[in-house]
Amino acid sequence: MKSRALISVFNKNGILPLAKFLESKGVEIVSTGGTFKYLKENGVNVIDVTNVTNFPEMLDGRVKTLHPNIHGGILSIRSNKEHMETISKHNIVPIDYVIVNLYPFFEKVKENLTFEEKIEFIDIGGPSMLRAAAKNFQDVVVISDVNDYDQVINEINTNGSVSLKTKKNLAGKVFNLTAAYDAAISNFLLDEEYPEYLTISYQKKQNLRYGENPHQSACFYGSTTRKGAMNSFDVLNGKELSFNNFKDVDIAWKAVSDFTEPACCALKHNTPCGFAIGEDCYDAYIKAYNVDKMSIFGGIVSFNRTVDAKIANELVKIFLEVIAAPEYTQEALDILKTKKNLRVIKFNSKPTNTHGIVSVDGGIMIQSEDVNQKEEFNIVTDVKPTQQQIKDMLFAQKVVKYVKSNAIVVANNGVAVGIGGGQVNRVWPTEGALKRGVGATVLASDAFFPFRDVVDIAAKYGIKAIIQPSGSIRDQESIDACNEHKIAMVFTGVRHFKH
């Protein structure tokens, strides 16, 4: 019985050597459209699929392989006598190799194309052939990844055939691919925020050395349909990012991206340890560094403006894991590269996530991102905040959003001079932030005050204005305490828990 391969690929890298190899082993090559033309022009004796289906390609190429002469050849079980008699009766030749890669929907959905243009990059025939071949993997070698061409060639050269183990793995890769492909299309077409079935489409970008700890494995997957800040940055210097680096850089970049003014975030263990805005990024960095000279050691520093030589000369004075910014001058890069292990990240886009995912045992939860940054508020005290206090409160409220709950940020003149978070009550982070926050004039809280104790503590440290969401049944107690201490307080109505 003759052996036949069906080849239909959008990405033609490596396909010519594979086709010629199979041909040298006595395998007939059947192909379609552009692939047929490419192989024929390069000396492969290739059969046009229309000669197999006895039906012309139609509907601008939408229909060419969806035919019993193709799928019967793929799906027939070779050990099933009835199957083989049936395809013989209909003059269908078995197809032993299916080599297909798909229209590049993953790439095209991100481009500036019309909706109708993107629709045309949804592959129908390709996934149908791949899935059919993958189902019948015991009899059919199915290849969807150009990186697998060499393995198939090597196994045939070595053993005369492709092992069942390899065929099973190749079939698994097909369903892995088509699941992600269908998920990307589903997300593109669906208007529902939370559809009945969660279909997400991510592609492995790199294995990580380990997870949060050395005994944990880890990997980074990037979205196939959204560019995203963490899916499109460039590493200009240093080692590959670790699992913890990825988490930290994500938060550090989101934090500075919230500001239109020059901003610097120093971050450690996924929480800001210094944050400031300034006349320029150098000014912001010096202020942020001086907030907590101890915790910044071994941390992440991010900017929302270009890093120049002046800033770079300061950054290399201490040990840092990562520097992140949208641009660097060449002089700055030359300075930063003197630290060979210092990871220098260039971000090419602002944060774009609309939803976040949290894993729990046996499931996941999805929520919209906390992007509700209200600049409207209600003044609830007798004392009214000054314009400078309002400016500082809005600044502190943006910073507190990135601090682990319970979170307190105290600030003065665009500097988060004290940051407290990750505690099980609100008093401890308040005391911690205020003890470190020398000169603080305003206080921001991520959630309401269940008691007046935070206000009383704030008064002892000279706080003049407080911004908080409100929502406690004891809100009036906090208002009364502020009036007693002559502290201005405003309510925003928006909580910013970050567990």
C-alpha positions as MATLAB code, in Angstrom:
seq = 'MKSRALISVFNKNGILPLAKFLESKGVEIVSTGGTFKYLKENGVNVIDVTNVTNFPEMLDGRVKTLHPNIHGGILSIRSNKEHMETISKHNIVPIDYVIVNLYPFFEKVKENLTFEEKIEFIDIGGPSMLRAAAKNFQDVVVISDVNDYDQVINEINTNGSVSLKTKKNLAGKVFNLTAAYDAAISNFLLDEEYPEYLTISYQKKQNLRYGENPHQSACFYGSTTRKGAMNSFDVLNGKELSFNNFKDVDIAWKAVSDFTEPACCALKHNTPCGFAIGEDCYDAYIKAYNVDKMSIFGGIVSFNRTVDAKIANELVKIFLEVIAAPEYTQEALDILKTKKNLRVIKFNSKPTNTHGIVSVDGGIMIQSEDVNQKEEFNIVTDVKPTQQQIKDMLFAQKVVKYVKSNAIVVANNGVAVGIGGGQVNRVWPTEGALKRGVGATVLASDAFFPFRDVVDIAAKYGIKAIIQPSGSIRDQESIDACNEHKIAMVFTGVRHFKH';
ca = [
       0.000    0.000    0.000;
       1.346    3.402   -0.969;
       2.113    5.916    1.792;
       0.880    9.473    1.510;
       1.554   12.759    3.322;
      -0.692   15.818    3.272;
       1.230   19.067    3.695;
      -0.469   22.453    4.125;
       1.520   25.084    5.977;
       1.329   28.845    6.399;
       4.823   28.948    7.912;
       7.053   27.317    5.315;
      10.252   27.303    7.396;
      11.820   23.847    7.232;
       9.039   22.285    5.188;
      11.094   21.755    2.019;
      13.724   19.456    3.622;
      10.948   17.478    5.336;
       8.944   17.080    2.115;
      12.019   15.987    0.160;
      12.959   13.551    2.934;
       9.516   11.933    2.911;
       9.574   11.797   -0.878;
      12.934   10.000   -0.721;
      11.265    7.374    1.495;
       8.617    6.686   -1.148;
       5.908    8.863    0.407;
       3.526   10.630   -1.996;
       3.119   14.329   -1.208;
      -0.304   15.957   -1.446;
      -0.582   19.686   -0.931;
      -2.791   22.754   -1.227;
      -2.671   26.299   -2.547;
       0.480   28.221   -1.713;
       2.196   25.183   -0.203;
       1.622   23.181   -3.399;
       3.108   25.982   -5.484;
       6.116   26.372   -3.155;
       6.941   22.661   -3.114;
       6.472   22.245   -6.857;
       8.704   25.246   -7.632;
      11.391   23.682   -5.443;
      11.468   20.319   -7.156;
       9.075   18.215   -5.097;
       6.823   15.877   -7.083;
       3.627   17.049   -5.410;
      -0.034   16.148   -6.034;
      -2.579   18.976   -5.975;
      -5.305   18.295   -3.419;
      -7.935   18.969   -6.100;
      -6.744   15.803   -7.856;
      -7.492   13.884   -4.656;
     -10.881   15.415   -3.924;
     -11.885   15.707   -7.585;
     -13.344   19.031   -6.574;
     -11.878   22.513   -7.061;
     -10.873   24.819   -4.244;
     -13.702   27.302   -3.721;
     -14.907   30.299   -1.705;
     -11.523   32.059   -1.871;
      -9.789   28.968   -0.513;
     -12.126   28.515    2.454;
     -13.037   25.053    1.144;
     -10.296   22.783   -0.179;
      -9.565   19.924    2.242;
     -12.991   19.474    3.862;
     -13.780   16.352    1.839;
     -14.278   12.586    2.506;
     -11.350   11.740    0.247;
      -9.132   13.656    2.681;
     -10.710   12.892    6.036;
     -11.469    9.299    5.114;
      -7.776    8.852    4.344;
      -6.827   10.390    7.680;
      -9.414    8.831   10.000;
      -9.499    5.260    8.710;
      -8.174    2.802   11.288;
      -5.670    0.593    9.512;
      -6.351   -2.474   11.673;
     -10.091   -2.195   11.128;
     -11.003   -4.436    8.183;
     -14.315   -2.684    7.582;
     -12.633    0.743    7.526;
     -10.074   -0.383    4.997;
     -12.676   -2.073    2.790;
     -14.778    1.095    2.873;
     -12.027    3.485    1.789;
     -10.887    0.986   -0.850;
     -14.443    0.840   -2.212;
     -14.392    4.635   -2.591;
     -10.835    4.747   -3.963;
      -9.567    6.676   -0.934;
      -5.844    6.428   -0.272;
      -4.766    6.392    3.412;
      -2.903    9.501    4.575;
      -0.086    8.536    6.955;
       1.390   11.973    7.576;
      -0.453   15.232    8.197;
       1.836   18.260    8.369;
      -0.157   21.425    8.969;
       0.406   24.721   10.689;
      -2.362   27.248   11.076;
      -3.206   30.681    9.794;
      -1.501   33.141   12.189;
      -4.587   34.250   14.081;
      -2.555   34.736   17.271;
      -0.417   37.349   15.550;
      -3.045   38.970   13.346;
      -5.575   39.533   16.130;
      -3.049   41.897   17.767;
      -2.507   43.925   14.596;
      -4.359   47.027   13.495;
      -6.697   45.182   11.124;
     -10.429   45.464   10.619;
     -12.743   42.962   12.270;
     -13.473   41.404    8.869;
      -9.765   41.072    8.063;
      -9.112   39.312   11.365;
     -11.969   36.881   10.694;
     -10.212   35.707    7.531;
      -7.273   34.502    9.644;
      -9.491   31.991   11.453;
      -8.344   28.626   10.103;
     -11.036   25.988    9.584;
      -9.544   23.273    7.385;
      -6.220   23.225    9.220;
      -7.601   22.459   12.697;
     -10.012   19.928   11.191;
      -7.193   17.957    9.566;
      -4.973   18.214   12.624;
      -7.690   17.051   15.007;
      -8.646   14.172   12.734;
      -5.035   13.027   12.473;
      -4.455   13.476   16.202;
      -7.480   11.329   16.993;
      -6.050    8.606   14.767;
      -2.472    9.061   16.026;
      -1.782    5.312   16.202;
      -1.846    5.243   12.416;
      -1.057    8.842   11.448;
       1.967   11.016   12.217;
       0.629   14.519   12.794;
       2.982   17.507   12.960;
       1.745   20.959   13.921;
       5.036   22.450   15.132;
       7.995   23.178   12.830;
      10.297   22.357   15.744;
       9.248   18.700   15.484;
      10.346   18.155   11.872;
      13.863   17.060   12.800;
      12.684   14.589   15.434;
      10.430   12.846   12.921;
      13.235   12.699   10.333;
      15.693   11.341   12.902;
      13.320    8.624   14.149;
      12.545    7.433   10.619;
      16.245    7.385    9.762;
      17.113    5.522   12.951;
      14.185    3.140   13.410;
      12.424    3.126   10.054;
       9.285    4.660   11.559;
       8.005    7.105   14.156;
       7.460    5.549   17.579;
       4.014    5.298   19.115;
       5.222    7.397   22.050;
       6.246   10.210   19.723;
       3.029    9.965   17.694;
       0.995   10.194   20.906;
       2.973   13.229   22.056;
       2.590   14.936   18.677;
      -1.164   14.312   18.863;
      -1.256   15.842   22.329;
       0.527   18.918   20.996;
      -2.166   19.259   18.336;
      -5.008   19.385   20.837;
      -2.952   21.714   23.032;
      -2.543   24.047   20.050;
      -6.117   23.880   18.769;
      -7.502   24.441   22.290;
      -5.455   27.636   22.594;
      -6.351   28.628   19.020;
     -10.074   28.179   19.632;
      -9.795   29.983   22.965;
      -8.198   32.991   21.273;
     -10.994   33.096   18.693;
     -13.646   32.705   21.381;
     -12.232   35.595   23.384;
     -12.074   37.691   20.214;
     -15.738   37.092   19.377;
     -17.429   36.930   22.781;
     -18.779   40.094   24.382;
     -19.402   38.470   27.776;
     -17.107   39.479   30.625;
     -17.555   36.118   32.345;
     -18.691   33.496   29.775;
     -20.042   30.072   30.697;
     -16.698   28.401   29.974;
     -13.350   29.984   30.719;
     -11.143   29.714   27.660;
      -7.731   31.308   27.924;
      -4.977   31.239   25.359;
      -1.351   31.537   26.462;
       1.891   30.391   24.881;
       5.030   29.326   26.724;
       7.666   32.027   26.479;
      10.343   30.660   28.776;
      11.044   28.161   31.505;
      12.105   29.871   34.710;
      14.954   28.625   36.843;
      12.535   27.991   39.708;
       9.436   29.430   41.341;
       9.122   31.467   44.517;
      11.539   29.001   46.122;
      14.248   26.757   44.590;
      12.246   23.555   45.111;
       9.337   24.910   43.023;
       9.274   24.717   39.223;
       7.961   27.634   37.150;
       7.337   28.881   33.635;
       6.177   32.136   32.029;
       3.326   32.077   29.530;
       2.390   35.084   27.432;
      -1.034   35.904   26.057;
      -1.525   34.944   22.416;
      -4.071   37.707   21.845;
      -2.861   40.704   23.896;
       0.507   42.395   23.714;
       0.585   43.460   27.352;
       3.487   45.085   29.147;
       4.884   41.813   30.485;
       4.524   40.137   27.104;
       6.476   42.672   25.063;
       9.379   44.039   27.093;
      13.038   43.828   26.115;
      15.838   42.634   28.408;
      18.774   44.907   27.651;
      21.190   43.520   30.221;
      21.594   40.904   32.927;
      20.288   37.455   33.697;
      16.858   36.163   32.753;
      14.051   37.282   34.999;
      13.128   34.914   37.808;
       9.595   34.049   38.938;
       9.777   36.629   41.721;
      11.266   39.201   39.330;
       8.276   38.788   37.014;
       5.825   39.392   39.854;
       7.756   42.363   41.212;
       8.406   44.065   37.876;
       4.738   43.753   36.964;
       3.672   45.673   40.077;
       6.504   48.207   39.873;
       5.653   49.052   36.257;
       1.917   49.270   36.944;
       2.567   51.576   39.881;
       4.638   54.178   38.016;
       2.361   53.928   34.977;
      -0.467   55.316   37.112;
       1.298   58.690   37.161;
       1.645   61.394   34.537;
       4.349   63.139   36.584;
       7.910   61.742   36.623;
       7.663   58.836   39.084;
       9.940   56.273   40.699;
       8.903   53.124   42.541;
      11.308   51.113   44.658;
       9.770   47.703   45.309;
      10.650   44.642   47.371;
       8.727   41.393   47.731;
       5.824   42.656   45.601;
       5.242   45.766   47.733;
       6.566   49.322   47.295;
       9.220   50.262   49.847;
       9.792   53.736   48.412;
       7.761   55.863   46.047;
       8.010   59.433   44.883;
       7.172   61.846   42.112;
       9.543   64.671   41.274;
      10.635   67.351   38.857;
      12.365   64.592   36.888;
      13.157   60.922   37.404;
      16.461   61.663   39.113;
      14.667   63.803   41.673;
      11.995   61.110   42.111;
      14.611   58.363   42.573;
      16.598   60.250   45.211;
      13.402   60.895   47.161;
      12.248   57.273   46.855;
      15.688   55.950   47.823;
      15.812   58.119   50.936;
      12.469   56.762   52.134;
      13.960   53.357   52.954;
      17.660   52.902   52.199;
      17.636   49.442   53.762;
      14.723   47.743   52.002;
      15.635   48.965   48.528;
      18.773   46.785   48.687;
      18.238   43.849   46.325;
      14.977   45.306   45.091;
      13.344   46.557   41.900;
      13.366   50.175   40.726;
      10.993   51.382   38.021;
      10.549   54.710   36.235;
       7.913   56.094   33.896;
      10.430   58.280   32.020;
      13.760   57.826   30.280;
      16.688   56.774   32.462;
      19.717   58.959   31.755;
      23.350   58.800   32.833;
      22.735   60.917   35.933;
      20.195   58.420   37.262;
      22.252   55.415   36.149;
      25.262   56.623   38.127;
      23.121   56.568   41.270;
      21.537   53.205   40.525;
      24.847   51.350   40.240;
      25.928   52.493   43.687;
      23.767   49.817   45.337;
      22.786   46.220   44.642;
      19.547   46.042   42.679;
      17.891   43.095   40.929;
      16.029   44.940   38.166;
      15.747   48.395   36.608;
      12.604   49.005   34.531;
      11.825   52.003   32.333;
      10.324   52.888   28.938;
      13.625   54.231   27.549;
      17.349   54.544   28.324;
      19.980   56.831   26.902;
      23.007   55.044   25.477;
      25.192   56.591   28.183;
      22.843   55.206   30.849;
      22.959   51.732   29.312;
      26.740   51.771   29.204;
      26.813   52.586   32.913;
      24.170   50.023   33.904;
      25.883   47.301   31.878;
      28.949   47.579   34.090;
      26.825   45.455   36.457;
      26.662   42.292   34.377;
      23.929   40.623   36.451;
      21.717   43.701   36.751;
      18.566   43.072   34.750;
      17.702   46.144   32.666;
      14.170   46.042   31.295;
      12.753   48.282   28.580;
       8.966   48.338   28.561;
       7.330   48.849   25.188;
       3.746   49.342   26.326;
       1.697   50.509   29.265;
      -0.197   47.927   31.356;
      -3.205   46.595   29.452;
      -4.688   43.900   31.706;
      -8.423   44.195   32.224;
      -8.732   41.154   34.519;
      -6.571   39.187   36.919;
      -6.564   35.475   37.764;
      -6.028   33.914   41.185;
      -5.544   30.182   41.623;
      -7.205   28.245   44.428;
      -7.189   24.514   45.005;
      -9.494   23.008   42.401;
     -10.308   26.222   40.599;
      -9.504   29.817   39.782;
     -11.134   33.163   40.409;
     -11.173   36.050   37.971;
     -11.780   39.685   38.757;
     -11.509   42.991   36.921;
      -8.353   44.978   37.601;
      -8.434   47.681   40.264;
      -8.311   50.646   37.917;
     -11.004   52.749   39.610;
      -8.802   55.608   40.777;
     -11.298   58.210   41.968;
     -10.178   61.782   42.282;
     -13.577   62.890   43.551;
     -14.195   62.718   47.272;
     -16.409   64.019   50.057;
     -14.958   66.233   52.756;
     -16.548   64.969   55.966;
     -14.763   67.023   58.646;
     -14.945   70.576   59.932;
     -11.385   71.210   58.813;
     -10.973   71.367   55.041;
      -7.803   70.037   53.360;
      -5.489   72.494   51.634;
      -4.725   72.158   47.933;
      -1.298   70.703   48.728;
      -2.854   68.186   51.108;
      -5.369   67.160   48.441;
      -2.551   66.663   45.966;
      -0.616   64.545   48.462;
      -3.667   62.523   49.450;
      -4.422   61.633   45.825;
      -0.764   60.692   45.375;
      -0.818   58.470   48.490;
      -4.091   56.864   47.415;
      -2.477   55.762   44.129;
       0.473   54.272   45.987;
      -1.614   52.484   48.623;
      -3.357   50.536   45.857;
      -0.117   48.575   45.317;
       0.607   47.825   48.990;
      -0.541   44.564   50.562;
      -3.581   44.905   52.828;
      -4.025   46.135   55.436;
      -2.265   49.065   53.777;
      -1.329   52.524   55.035;
       0.747   55.100   53.166;
       1.808   58.403   54.689;
       3.169   61.114   52.436;
       4.425   64.655   52.102;
       5.177   66.717   48.983;
       4.866   63.817   46.539;
       6.925   61.327   48.567;
       5.561   58.203   50.269;
       7.704   58.726   53.357;
       6.158   55.782   55.202;
       4.589   52.571   53.873;
       2.962   49.888   56.011;
       1.120   46.801   54.843;
       0.553   43.069   54.948;
      -0.757   43.059   58.513;
      -3.841   41.465   60.033;
      -5.052   44.671   61.640;
      -4.888   48.320   60.650;
      -3.108   49.619   63.759;
       0.223   47.848   63.111;
       0.767   49.154   59.552;
      -0.323   52.613   60.719;
       2.238   52.644   63.512;
       4.928   51.216   61.237;
       4.329   53.722   58.455;
       4.231   56.688   60.823;
       7.337   55.670   62.763;
       9.285   55.571   59.518;
       7.436   58.447   57.866;
       9.191   61.430   59.336;
       7.542   64.650   58.186;
       4.389   62.979   56.891;
       1.389   65.301   56.615;
      -1.240   63.062   54.982;
      -2.343   59.454   55.425;
      -4.048   57.132   52.931;
      -5.751   53.864   53.830;
      -6.789   51.123   51.410;
      -9.957   50.415   53.422;
     -12.164   51.970   56.083;
     -11.276   52.411   59.757;
     -13.253   49.979   61.931;
     -12.414   52.116   64.981;
     -11.087   55.609   65.685;
      -7.685   54.257   66.793;
      -5.965   54.976   63.459;
      -6.992   58.628   63.656;
      -5.743   58.916   67.221;
      -2.377   57.410   66.256;
      -2.137   59.664   63.202;
      -2.726   62.740   65.358;
       0.225   61.848   67.587;
       2.508   61.947   64.547;
       1.228   65.240   63.190;
      -0.925   64.011   60.304;
      -3.060   66.873   58.955;
      -5.286   65.109   56.410;
      -6.591   61.573   55.820;
      -8.068   59.897   52.755;
     -10.002   56.656   53.126;
     -12.893   54.816   51.437;
     -15.445   54.891   54.305;
     -18.043   52.168   54.778;
     -17.658   51.272   58.453;
     -20.627   51.353   60.803;
     -18.308   53.444   62.989;
     -17.394   56.020   60.345;
     -18.824   58.761   62.527;
     -16.407   57.863   65.332;
     -13.492   58.478   62.972;
     -15.042   61.750   61.798;
     -15.483   62.866   65.401;
     -11.886   61.912   66.192;
     -10.630   63.955   63.237;
     -12.664   66.948   64.376;
     -11.212   66.622   67.858;
      -7.666   66.548   66.480;
      -8.362   69.212   63.824;
      -7.517   66.762   61.032;
      -9.166   67.008   57.637;
     -10.636   63.759   56.317;
     -12.150   62.830   52.962;
     -14.132   59.770   51.876;
     -13.699   58.306   48.389;
     -16.181   55.440   48.488;
     -13.666   53.133   46.752;
     -11.764   50.392   48.583;
      -8.376   49.135   47.344;
      -7.777   45.808   49.094;
      -4.758   43.888   47.780;
      -4.599   40.496   49.487;
];
